[in-house]
């Protein structure tokens, strides 16, 4: 089994139609869908094909040149996502409104173009907004914009690049214990950071109380239930470690699956329509954009399966 097969191994028990149908029935039933049996029969085949095609595209991307990877990864990701959306919207696609990507980007890049400064804009309808709504109960305003740099910051495995290239302060690690959690840094935590963390935690409506304060650690008392809710708002790497950005206001609040959707969408558009810029970047590796894009695409093959796994395992 190669490393990519291993990353998707959680789906192996569901590759048989009978097991996938049983899984769907139990899922719909536990989520109080009235027609759980009918939905499970209707959606077994489409979900199976979405995942087969999605994994095939990931396999092709994994063995393809870097120049082609954004296209293959994006469309593979979209198929995996469409299959997962069926878990929460058994009627998908119920209309043509949810078939579009739901995101747009500036087609013509400026001469001084920098990938980290490039933006994507959320549209009213499409797969992005529909996914955000049915899977994460999030509503997005039409016209909302996100920069590539801001989105990449939400992926903790890539943060070291920001530290090395742009001299960003280190991530704050968050460690959980039965009745408390600790926020730690590799260097002394400044007063501004302390106040930002305090305000950010208060916005989460937690009952956490600062019980101990050191130069590089903040310890908060908190129940297991509160810890569980708090975890969902943090950055998480593929080894299940949790983090806060030093500037906590830079947290987007987007689930990381949505982050990858936006990043891969824009990279696929650049690959298709900004051929000269893309070719120059890949061939001559002229700017730090290359470092961020190469590191990101190398991470996708491991991180994306990790993010989908909770939806297909008990």
SVG drawing of the C-alpha trace seen along z (x, -y; Angstrom):
<svg xmlns="http://www.w3.org/2000/svg" viewBox="-40 -46 55 51">
<polyline fill="none" stroke="black" stroke-width="0.4" points="0.0,0.0 1.5,-3.3 1.4,-6.4 -1.6,-7.9 -3.6,-4.6 -2.7,-4.6 -4.0,-8.2 -7.4,-7.1 -7.4,-3.7 -10.3,-4.9 -12.6,-4.6 -11.6,-1.0 -14.5,0.6 -17.0,-1.5 -15.8,-0.5 -18.4,2.3 -21.8,1.0 -23.6,3.0 -21.4,1.5 -21.6,-2.0 -25.4,-1.8 -25.5,-0.6 -23.2,-3.4 -25.5,-6.0 -28.6,-4.6 -27.1,-4.8 -25.9,-8.3 -29.2,-9.6 -31.1,-7.8 -28.9,-9.3 -29.3,-12.7 -33.1,-12.4 -33.7,-12.3 -37.2,-10.9 -36.5,-9.0 -33.2,-7.5 -33.6,-4.2 -34.6,-5.7 -31.8,-8.3 -29.3,-5.6 -30.3,-3.6 -30.4,-6.6 -27.0,-8.1 -24.8,-5.0 -23.9,-4.9 -23.2,-8.6 -21.2,-8.8 -19.2,-5.8 -18.4,-7.2 -17.5,-10.7 -15.0,-9.1 -13.5,-6.7 -13.0,-9.6 -11.7,-11.9 -9.1,-9.4 -8.1,-8.6 -7.5,-12.3 -5.4,-12.5 -3.4,-9.5 -2.7,-11.2 -1.8,-14.5 0.6,-12.6 2.5,-11.2 2.2,-14.3 4.6,-17.3 4.1,-20.2 2.8,-22.3 -0.3,-20.0 -1.0,-19.3 -3.3,-22.2 -5.8,-21.1 -5.9,-17.5 -5.9,-18.2 -8.8,-20.7 -11.1,-18.5 -10.2,-15.5 -11.0,-17.6 -14.3,-18.8 -15.4,-15.2 -14.5,-14.1 -16.4,-17.1 -19.5,-16.5 -19.7,-13.0 -19.4,-14.3 -22.0,-17.0 -24.4,-14.1 -24.1,-13.1 -25.7,-16.4 -27.8,-17.2 -29.3,-13.9 -31.0,-15.9 -27.7,-17.3 -27.6,-18.7 -31.2,-19.9 -30.7,-22.9 -28.3,-24.3 -27.4,-27.0 -25.2,-24.6 -23.3,-23.3 -21.1,-26.3 -17.8,-26.7 -19.3,-29.7 -15.9,-31.5 -14.3,-34.0 -10.8,-35.5 -9.3,-38.3 -8.5,-36.9 -5.7,-39.3 -2.9,-39.6 -1.0,-42.8 2.7,-43.1 3.8,-43.2 1.6,-40.2 2.3,-38.3 0.5,-35.1 0.1,-35.7 -1.7,-39.0 -4.0,-37.5 -7.7,-37.3 -10.7,-35.1 -14.3,-36.4 -17.2,-34.4 -20.3,-34.4 -23.9,-34.1 -24.5,-30.6 -22.3,-27.6 -20.7,-24.6 -18.6,-26.7 -21.5,-28.5 -23.6,-25.4 -20.9,-23.3 -20.3,-26.0 -24.0,-26.1 -25.0,-22.4 -21.8,-21.0 -20.6,-23.9 -23.7,-26.0 -21.9,-29.0 -23.5,-31.8 -21.2,-33.9 -21.9,-37.3 -21.7,-37.7 -18.6,-39.5 -16.5,-38.4 -12.8,-38.2 -9.9,-36.2 -6.2,-36.6 -4.0,-33.6 -1.6,-34.6 -4.4,-34.8 -5.7,-31.4 -2.2,-29.8 -1.8,-31.1 -4.7,-28.9 -2.6,-25.7 -0.2,-25.1 2.1,-22.8 3.0,-25.8 3.4,-28.4 7.2,-27.7 7.6,-29.1 6.1,-32.4 8.5,-32.4 11.5,-31.7 10.7,-34.0 8.7,-36.8 10.0,-36.6 6.6,-35.9 6.5,-35.1 6.1,-31.4 2.7,-29.7 1.1,-29.4 0.6,-25.7 -2.5,-24.6 -2.3,-21.5 -5.5,-20.0 -5.8,-18.2 -9.0,-16.9 -9.8,-20.1 -7.6,-22.8 -5.7,-23.8 -2.4,-25.5 -1.3,-28.0 2.4,-27.9 5.0,-29.7 8.7,-29.1 9.4,-32.6 8.0,-35.0 4.4,-35.9 4.0,-39.7 1.4,-41.7 -0.5,-42.5 -0.6,-38.8 -1.9,-38.0 -4.7,-40.6 -5.6,-39.3 -5.8,-35.7 -7.9,-36.7 -10.4,-38.7 -10.5,-35.9 -11.3,-33.2 -14.0,-35.5 -15.7,-35.8 -16.0,-32.0 -18.3,-32.3 -16.3,-29.8 -16.1,-29.7 -12.4,-29.4 -10.5,-31.2 -6.8,-32.1 -5.4,-30.2 -1.6,-30.4 0.6,-32.8 4.2,-32.4 6.5,-34.1 5.7,-31.7 2.6,-29.8 -1.0,-30.7 -3.0,-28.1 -6.8,-28.2 -9.3,-26.1 -12.0,-24.6 -14.3,-21.6 -14.0,-18.7 -17.1,-19.9 -15.8,-23.4 -12.4,-22.0 -14.2,-20.0 -16.0,-23.1 -12.8,-25.2 -10.8,-22.7 -13.1,-23.2 -12.0,-26.9 -8.3,-26.2 -5.8,-25.3 -5.0,-21.6 -2.2,-19.7 -2.4,-16.2 -0.9,-14.8 -3.8,-16.2 -1.9,-19.0 -3.7,-22.3 -2.5,-25.9 -3.4,-29.6 -2.0,-32.3 0.1,-34.9 -2.3,-37.5 -5.5,-35.6 -7.6,-38.1 -6.2,-36.5 -8.1,-33.3 -10.7,-33.2 -13.2,-30.9 -13.3,-28.8 -13.1,-25.0 -9.9,-23.9 -11.8,-22.0 -13.1,-25.3 -9.6,-26.8 -8.3,-24.1 -11.3,-24.6 -10.4,-28.3 -6.6,-27.7 -6.9,-24.9 -9.6,-26.8 -7.3,-29.8 -4.2,-27.7 -6.2,-25.8 -7.3,-29.1 -3.8,-30.4 -2.6,-27.1 -5.2,-27.3 -5.3,-31.1 -2.1,-32.6 0.1,-30.3 3.0,-32.7 3.3,-33.6 2.8,-30.0 5.3,-28.7 7.9,-31.2 7.4,-30.4 7.7,-26.7 10.6,-26.9 12.8,-29.6 11.4,-29.6 12.0,-33.3 10.1,-34.4 9.1,-33.0 5.7,-32.3 7.3,-29.1 8.2,-28.0 4.7,-28.5 3.0,-26.9 5.3,-23.9 5.1,-23.3 1.3,-23.6 0.8,-21.2 3.2,-18.7 1.0,-18.9 -2.4,-18.5 -2.0,-14.8 -1.7,-14.1 -3.8,-16.8 -7.0,-16.5 -7.6,-12.8 -7.0,-13.6 -9.7,-16.3 -12.2,-14.0 -11.6,-11.0 -13.8,-12.1 -16.9,-12.0 -16.4,-8.4 -15.3,-6.8 -17.3,-6.2"/>
</svg>
